[in-house]
Amino acid sequence: MKARRVVLIGYGAIAADIATALRAAPGPGYALAVLLRPGSSSAARVPEGVSVLEGLDAVAAFGADLVIEAAGHAAVRESVPSCLALGLPVLISSIGALHDEAIFARLVEAARGGRGRLLLASGALGGLDYVRAVRHAEQLDLRYESRKPPAAWAAELHALGHDPAELAGPVTLFSGTAREAAARYPQNLNVAAALALAGPGFEATRVDVVCDPKAGGNTHVVRASSEFGTFSLEIANRPSPSNPKSSWIVAQSILAAVDQHFSPVVML
């Protein structure tokens, strides 16, 4: 069996963690490439043995079995549609970009036209299987709370006149819909977008963003109630060592999705 060929879009902290794990995977293993803008400074960090691609023609020539986006909302807009149009399956981590209806529609159109497939990683959140099961409930009420320590919100706290080092208690930074949350915090609220897409949509999913000096990690709380029953989930993820705004588990979630993509047995 040949090595599975994977292209990573971008090479930041998450992509580097993914690449390290895939390169260490047992046989048949993975052949990796990274898609970067021409002249990108990230090219210097790409390890030996991983190809650097600088355009769609190079992606097509590489013969990818899977493309993984790990570069932010701009990459979803700029690179993902073309990969889908090539007929490739694309797993995206920056799900928050899909709050923009025009972008989402463009991706769906590209996937249909090119016979590609848009795959959405659950990222730092669990329980999406339950949310998908109740998404059409007539009495569904779905709420999400993000609670993170001050290190994750230093710039936002300063803008509100708070000293992150002296914060005495929780501060609610945002309360509104998942669409508003994903648009306002593109680096932080991919989880809210994933929940909305699994559930009743961006407008019907309520979100609270709280900065809490007592938070032990990046905490996600999901509560759902409907005629089918009630659901409550709390996850406390450790922040990424290289980016406190993101959870360390995100790369592991993407790796689990890659494993499912290539596995003969899929858990839905």
Backbone hydrogen bonds in HBPLUS format (Angstrom, degrees):
<---DONOR---> <-ACCEPTOR-->    atom                        ^
c    i                          cat <-CA-CA->   ^        H-A-AA   ^      H-
h    n   atom  resd res      DA  || num        DHA   H-A  angle D-A-AA Bond
n    s   type  num  typ     dist DA aas  dist angle  dist       angle   num
A0004-ARG N   A0029-GLY O   2.98 MM  25  6.35 155.3  2.04 151.7 143.7     1
A0031-ALA N   A0004-ARG O   2.85 MM  27  5.99 155.3  1.91 137.3 144.5     2
A0065-ASP N   A0005-ARG O   2.68 MM  60  5.18 166.1  1.70 140.3 145.4     3
A0066-LEU N   A0005-ARG O   3.28 MM  61  6.72 139.2  2.45 155.1 161.1     4
A0006-VAL N   A0031-ALA O   2.93 MM  25  6.24 162.0  1.96 163.2 169.0     5
A0033-ALA N   A0006-VAL O   3.00 MM  27  6.42 137.4  2.19 154.2 161.5     6
A0007-VAL N   A0066-LEU O   2.97 MM  59  6.46 157.8  2.02 153.0 160.2     7
A0068-ILE N   A0007-VAL O   2.76 MM  61  6.17 160.5  1.80 163.7 169.5     8
A0008-LEU N   A0033-ALA O   2.80 MM  25  6.20 163.2  1.83 154.0 156.6     9
A0035-LEU N   A0008-LEU O   2.73 MM  27  6.06 160.4  1.77 155.2 161.9    10
A0009-ILE N   A0068-ILE O   2.73 MM  59  6.02 166.8  1.75 158.4 158.7    11
A0070-ALA N   A0009-ILE O   3.14 MM  61  5.86 162.2  2.17 149.6 152.8    12
A0010-GLY N   A0035-LEU O   3.12 MM  25  6.04 159.6  2.17 150.0 156.1    13
A0016-ALA N   A0012-GLY O   2.93 MM   4  6.05 153.6  2.00 149.7 157.7    14
A0017-ASP N   A0013-ALA O   3.08 MM   4  6.33 154.5  2.14 145.8 151.9    15
A0018-ILE N   A0014-ILE O   2.99 MM   4  6.28 157.6  2.04 151.4 157.9    16
A0019-ALA N   A0015-ALA O   2.84 MM   4  6.04 164.4  1.86 152.0 156.3    17
A0020-THR N   A0016-ALA O   2.98 MM   4  6.14 161.1  2.02 147.5 152.3    18
A0021-ALA N   A0017-ASP O   3.15 MM   4  6.36 162.7  2.18 146.4 150.4    19
A0022-LEU N   A0018-ILE O   2.91 MM   4  6.14 167.1  1.93 158.8 162.5    20
A0023-ARG N   A0019-ALA O   2.93 MM   4  5.99 156.5  1.99 149.9 155.9    21
A0024-ALA N   A0020-THR O   3.27 MM   4  6.40 134.6  2.49 135.3 146.0    22
A0024-ALA N   A0021-ALA O   3.17 MM   3  5.22 132.4  2.40  95.7 108.4    23
A0025-ALA N   A0022-LEU O   3.21 MM   3  5.06 157.7  2.26  98.2 104.9    24
A0029-GLY N   A0026-PRO O   3.09 MM   3  5.44 124.0  2.42 131.8 122.3    25
A0051-SER N   A0032-LEU O   3.21 MM  19  6.54 150.9  2.30 146.0 138.4    26
A0034-VAL N   A0051-SER O   2.74 MM  17  6.17 150.2  1.83 155.2 164.1    27
A0053-LEU N   A0034-VAL O   2.73 MM  19  5.82 174.2  1.73 153.4 155.2    28
A0036-LEU N   A0053-LEU O   2.92 MM  17  6.20 166.5  1.94 171.2 168.3    29
A0040-SER N   A0037-ARG O   3.03 MM   3  5.41 149.7  2.12 144.1 139.5    30
A0043-ALA N   A0040-SER O   3.30 MM   3  5.89 163.1  2.33 111.9 116.3    31
A0044-ALA N   A0041-SER O   3.37 MM   3  6.11 154.0  2.44 116.2 120.3    32
A0045-ARG N   A0042-SER O   2.95 MM   3  5.47 150.1  2.04 114.0 122.8    33
A0046-VAL N   A0043-ALA O   3.28 MM   3  5.36 150.8  2.37 101.5 109.7    34
A0050-VAL N   A0047-PRO O   3.20 MM   3  5.91 153.0  2.27 139.4 140.3    35
A0058-ALA N   A0055-GLY O   3.16 MM   3  5.40 123.8  2.49 100.2 113.4    36
A0059-VAL N   A0055-GLY O   3.17 MM   4  6.58 147.1  2.28 143.2 152.8    37
A0060-ALA N   A0056-LEU O   2.93 MM   4  6.24 161.6  1.97 154.7 158.7    38
A0061-ALA N   A0057-ASP O   2.95 MM   4  6.16 154.2  2.02 143.4 150.7    39
A0062-PHE N   A0058-ALA O   2.96 MM   4  6.09 140.2  2.13 139.9 149.8    40
A0063-GLY N   A0060-ALA O   3.29 MM   3  5.54 140.9  2.45 100.6 110.4    41
A0067-VAL N   A0089-PRO O   3.01 MM  22  6.28 156.3  2.07 157.2 164.1    42
A0091-LEU N   A0067-VAL O   2.76 MM  24  6.15 162.7  1.79 166.1 165.4    43
A0069-GLU N   A0091-LEU O   2.79 MM  22  6.15 161.8  1.82 155.8 162.1    44
A0093-SER N   A0069-GLU O   3.17 MM  24  6.01 139.7  2.34 137.6 148.3    45
A0075-ALA N   A0072-GLY O   3.12 MM   3  5.63 126.5  2.42 109.5 121.5    46
A0076-VAL N   A0072-GLY O   3.38 MM   4  6.81 146.8  2.50 144.1 153.3    47
A0076-VAL N   A0073-HIS O   3.07 MM   3  5.12 121.2  2.44  96.1 111.0    48
A0077-ARG N   A0073-HIS O   3.13 MM   4  6.51 153.9  2.20 151.4 157.9    49
A0078-GLU N   A0074-ALA O   2.85 MM   4  6.02 160.5  1.89 152.1 158.0    50
A0079-SER N   A0075-ALA O   2.88 MM   4  5.31 159.9  1.92 135.7 142.6    51
A0080-VAL N   A0075-ALA O   3.27 MM   5  6.66 152.9  2.35 155.8 161.3    52
A0083-CYS N   A0079-SER O   3.26 MM   4  6.53 155.5  2.33 151.0 158.1    53
A0084-LEU N   A0080-VAL O   2.96 MM   4  6.19 161.0  1.99 161.1 166.1    54
A0085-ALA N   A0081-PRO O   2.92 MM   4  6.13 151.9  2.00 145.2 153.4    55
A0086-LEU N   A0082-SER O   3.15 MM   4  6.41 126.1  2.45 134.2 146.8    56
A0086-LEU N   A0083-CYS O   3.15 MM   3  5.15 138.3  2.33  94.6 106.3    57
A0088-LEU N   A0083-CYS O   3.28 MM   5  5.82 157.7  2.34 152.9 150.9    58
A0087-GLY N   A0084-LEU O   2.87 MM   3  5.24 158.3  1.92 111.9 118.4    59
A0117-ARG N   A0088-LEU O   3.36 MM  29  6.52 155.8  2.43 117.5 118.7    60
A0090-VAL N   A0117-ARG O   2.81 MM  27  6.21 160.8  1.85 167.3 171.8    61
A0119-LEU N   A0090-VAL O   2.76 MM  29  5.76 178.1  1.76 150.7 150.6    62
A0092-ILE N   A0119-LEU O   2.90 MM  27  6.29 161.1  1.93 169.3 165.8    63
A0121-ALA N   A0092-ILE O   3.35 MM  29  6.26 172.1  2.36 162.7 160.6    64
A0097-ALA N   A0094-SER O   3.16 MM   3  6.06 164.7  2.19 122.7 126.1    65
A0098-LEU N   A0095-ILE O   2.88 MM   3  5.70 163.0  1.91 126.6 131.6    66
A0099-HIS N   A0096-GLY O   3.11 MM   3  5.81 163.5  2.14 121.7 123.1    67
A0100-ASP N   A0097-ALA O   3.34 MM   3  6.23 168.8  2.36 120.1 122.4    68
A0104-PHE N   A0100-ASP O   3.02 MM   4  6.32 168.6  2.04 161.0 164.3    69
A0105-ALA N   A0101-GLU O   2.93 MM   4  6.05 163.4  1.96 147.2 151.8    70
A0106-ARG N   A0102-ALA O   2.97 MM   4  6.13 151.5  2.05 141.5 149.5    71
A0107-LEU N   A0103-ILE O   2.95 MM   4  6.26 155.2  2.02 153.6 159.7    72
A0108-VAL N   A0104-PHE O   2.99 MM   4  6.27 162.2  2.02 153.9 158.6    73
A0109-GLU N   A0105-ALA O   2.93 MM   4  6.09 159.6  1.97 147.0 152.9    74
A0110-ALA N   A0106-ARG O   2.93 MM   4  6.13 156.3  1.99 145.0 151.5    75
A0111-ALA N   A0107-LEU O   2.90 MM   4  6.11 157.1  1.96 149.1 155.3    76
A0112-ARG N   A0108-VAL O   2.94 MM   4  6.15 162.4  1.97 150.5 155.1    77
A0113-GLY N   A0109-GLU O   2.86 MM   4  5.97 164.7  1.88 149.8 154.7    78
A0114-GLY N   A0110-ALA O   2.93 MM   4  5.91 157.5  1.98 144.6 150.4    79
A0115-ARG N   A0111-ALA O   2.78 MM   4  5.30 115.9  2.19 134.6 147.9    80
A0116-GLY N   A0111-ALA O   2.90 MM   5  4.38 132.5  2.13 124.2 133.2    81
A0125-LEU N   A0122-SER O   3.35 MM   3  5.84 165.9  2.37 130.4 131.1    82
A0131-VAL N   A0127-GLY O   3.30 MM   4  6.66 163.9  2.33 148.8 153.1    83
A0132-ARG N   A0128-LEU O   2.88 MM   4  6.03 157.6  1.93 146.2 151.6    84
A0133-ALA N   A0129-ASP O   3.16 MM   4  6.34 148.9  2.26 138.1 146.2    85
A0133-ALA N   A0130-TYR O   3.02 MM   3  5.07 116.4  2.44  94.8 110.8    86
A0134-VAL N   A0130-TYR O   3.17 MM   4  6.53 139.1  2.35 148.7 159.0    87
A0135-ARG N   A0132-ARG O   3.45 MM   3  5.18 164.1  2.48  98.8 103.4    88
A0137-ALA N   A0134-VAL O   2.93 MM   3  5.31 165.9  1.95 124.5 125.3    89
A0141-ASP N   A0225-SER O   2.87 MM  84  5.35 145.2  2.00 153.6 163.4    90
A0225-SER N   A0141-ASP O   3.06 MM  84  5.35 146.2  2.18 138.4 148.8    91
A0206-ARG N   A0142-LEU O   3.21 MM  64  6.48 167.2  2.23 158.5 155.0    92
A0143-ARG N   A0223-ARG O   2.90 MM  80  5.31 163.0  1.93 159.7 164.6    93
A0223-ARG N   A0143-ARG O   2.94 MM  80  5.31 162.3  1.97 150.7 154.5    94
A0144-TYR N   A0206-ARG O   2.85 MM  62  6.16 150.1  1.94 150.9 160.7    95
A0208-ASP N   A0144-TYR O   2.93 MM  64  6.41 146.1  2.05 151.6 162.0    96
A0145-GLU N   A0221-VAL O   2.84 MM  76  5.06 155.2  1.90 147.7 154.7    97
A0221-VAL N   A0145-GLU O   2.95 MM  76  5.06 160.2  1.99 149.0 154.3    98
A0146-SER N   A0208-ASP O   2.86 MM  62  6.26 163.3  1.89 164.9 168.7    99
A0210-VAL N   A0146-SER O   2.74 MM  64  5.99 173.1  1.74 170.8 173.3   100
A0147-ARG N   A0219-THR O   2.86 MM  72  4.99 165.8  1.88 153.7 155.3   101
A0219-THR N   A0147-ARG O   2.77 MM  72  4.99 162.4  1.80 160.8 155.1   102
A0148-LYS N   A0210-VAL O   3.08 MM  62  6.61 152.9  2.15 161.4 166.1   103
A0212-ASP N   A0148-LYS O   2.89 MM  64  5.91 161.8  1.92 146.5 152.7   104
A0152-ALA N   A0149-PRO O   3.04 MM   3  5.88 154.4  2.10 126.3 132.1   105
A0153-TRP N   A0150-PRO O   2.90 MM   3  5.16 149.9  1.99 110.2 119.8   106
A0157-LEU N   A0153-TRP O   2.88 MM   4  6.03 158.9  1.92 161.9 168.1   107
A0158-HIS N   A0154-ALA O   2.99 MM   4  6.20 164.2  2.02 153.7 157.6   108
A0159-ALA N   A0155-ALA O   3.03 MM   4  6.25 153.8  2.10 144.6 151.7   109
A0160-LEU N   A0156-GLU O   3.22 MM   4  6.48 133.4  2.45 135.6 146.8   110
A0160-LEU N   A0157-LEU O   3.05 MM   3  5.13 131.9  2.29  97.8 110.9   111
A0162-HIS N   A0157-LEU O   2.83 MM   5  5.02 163.6  1.86 147.8 142.1   112
A0161-GLY N   A0158-HIS O   3.00 MM   3  5.00 159.8  2.04 104.6 110.5   113
A0166-GLU N   A0163-ASP O   2.87 MM   3  5.31 148.4  1.97 115.7 125.7   114
A0171-VAL N   A0211-CYS O   2.81 MM  40  5.18 155.3  1.87 149.4 158.0   115
A0211-CYS N   A0171-VAL O   2.83 MM  40  5.18 172.3  1.83 154.3 154.6   116
A0173-LEU N   A0209-VAL O   2.76 MM  36  5.48 144.2  1.89 151.0 162.5   117
A0174-PHE N   A0209-VAL O   3.38 MM  35  4.99 152.2  2.46 135.2 134.6   118
A0209-VAL N   A0174-PHE O   2.90 MM  35  4.99 163.5  1.93 141.2 142.4   119
A0176-GLY N   A0207-VAL O   2.95 MM  31  5.44 159.1  1.99 153.5 160.4   120
A0207-VAL N   A0176-GLY O   2.77 MM  31  5.44 163.8  1.79 164.9 165.2   121
A0181-ALA N   A0177-THR O   3.00 MM   4  6.25 160.4  2.04 150.4 156.4   122
A0178-ALA N   A0205-THR O   2.90 MM  27  5.54 131.2  2.14 159.4 163.9   123
A0182-ALA N   A0178-ALA O   2.95 MM   4  6.03 165.8  1.97 148.3 151.3   124
A0183-ALA N   A0179-ARG O   3.10 MM   4  6.23 152.7  2.18 143.3 150.7   125
A0184-ARG N   A0180-GLU O   2.93 MM   4  6.06 154.0  2.00 148.2 155.3   126
A0185-TYR N   A0181-ALA O   2.95 MM   4  5.99 156.8  2.01 152.0 157.5   127
A0188-ASN N   A0185-TYR O   3.06 MM   3  5.34 158.3  2.11 113.4 120.3   128
A0189-LEU N   A0185-TYR O   3.07 MM   4  5.76 165.8  2.09 170.1 166.0   129
A0193-ALA N   A0189-LEU O   3.35 MM   4  6.71 154.5  2.42 143.3 149.4   130
A0194-ALA N   A0190-ASN O   2.91 MM   4  6.22 157.3  1.96 151.4 157.7   131
A0195-LEU N   A0191-VAL O   2.98 MM   4  6.21 160.2  2.02 151.8 156.7   132
A0196-ALA N   A0192-ALA O   2.98 MM   4  6.18 157.7  2.03 144.6 150.8   133
A0197-LEU N   A0193-ALA O   2.91 MM   4  6.11 160.0  1.95 153.3 158.2   134
A0198-ALA N   A0194-ALA O   2.99 MM   4  6.15 149.9  2.08 144.7 152.8   135
A0199-GLY N   A0195-LEU O   2.85 MM   4  5.89 140.2  2.01 141.3 153.0   136
A0201-GLY N   A0196-ALA O   2.99 MM   5  4.58 135.6  2.19 139.2 141.1   137
A0215-ALA N   A0212-ASP O   3.01 MM   3  5.32 165.7  2.03 114.9 119.4   138
A0218-ASN N   A0237-ASN O   2.69 MM  19  5.00 149.8  1.77 163.0 160.9   139
A0237-ASN N   A0218-ASN O   2.90 MM  19  5.00 163.2  1.93 139.3 133.9   140
A0220-HIS N   A0235-ILE O   2.74 MM  15  5.17 158.2  1.79 153.3 160.9   141
A0235-ILE N   A0220-HIS O   2.87 MM  15  5.17 157.4  1.92 147.6 155.2   142
A0222-VAL N   A0233-LEU O   2.86 MM  11  5.15 159.6  1.90 148.4 155.3   143
A0233-LEU N   A0222-VAL O   2.89 MM  11  5.15 153.7  1.96 153.1 157.9   144
A0224-ALA N   A0231-PHE O   2.88 MM   7  5.00 161.2  1.91 143.1 146.9   145
A0231-PHE N   A0224-ALA O   2.78 MM   7  5.00 146.6  1.89 157.6 156.6   146
A0226-SER N   A0229-GLY O   2.96 MM   3  5.46 149.2  2.06 154.6 164.1   147
A0229-GLY N   A0226-SER O   3.14 MM   3  5.46 154.7  2.20 109.2 116.2   148
A0248-TRP N   A0238-ARG O   2.82 MM  10  5.79 179.0  1.82 165.3 165.4   149
A0240-SER N   A0246-SER O   2.84 MM   6  5.69 164.4  1.86 146.4 144.4   150
A0243-ASN N   A0240-SER O   3.18 MM   3  5.08 142.4  2.33  98.4 109.0   151
A0246-SER N   A0243-ASN O   3.00 MM   3  5.68 160.2  2.04 122.2 128.0   152
A0250-VAL N   A0247-SER O   3.21 MM   3  5.79 165.0  2.23 115.5 119.8   153
A0252-GLN N   A0249-ILE O   2.97 MM   3  5.16 114.6  2.41 101.2 117.8   154
A0253-SER N   A0249-ILE O   2.89 MM   4  6.21 147.5  2.00 154.9 165.5   155
A0253-SER N   A0250-VAL O   3.08 MM   3  5.05 119.0  2.47  94.4 109.6   156
A0254-ILE N   A0250-VAL O   3.04 MM   4  6.41 155.6  2.10 152.9 159.0   157
A0255-LEU N   A0251-ALA O   2.95 MM   4  6.22 156.2  2.00 146.9 153.9   158
A0256-ALA N   A0252-GLN O   2.91 MM   4  6.15 149.8  2.01 142.9 150.9   159
A0257-ALA N   A0253-SER O   3.01 MM   4  6.31 149.3  2.11 142.5 150.8   160
A0258-VAL N   A0254-ILE O   2.89 MM   4  6.22 151.4  1.97 149.3 157.3   161
A0259-ASP N   A0255-LEU O   2.96 MM   4  6.22 158.8  2.01 147.1 152.5   162
A0260-GLN N   A0256-ALA O   2.99 MM   4  6.28 154.9  2.05 144.8 151.4   163
A0261-HIS N   A0257-ALA O   2.88 MM   4  6.10 152.6  1.95 145.9 153.9   164
A0262-PHE N   A0258-VAL O   3.19 MM   4  6.49 150.8  2.28 150.7 156.2   165
A0263-SER N   A0259-ASP O   3.01 MM   4  5.93 116.1  2.43 137.5 153.8   166
A0263-SER N   A0260-GLN O   3.25 MM   3  4.98 146.7  2.37  94.3 104.0   167
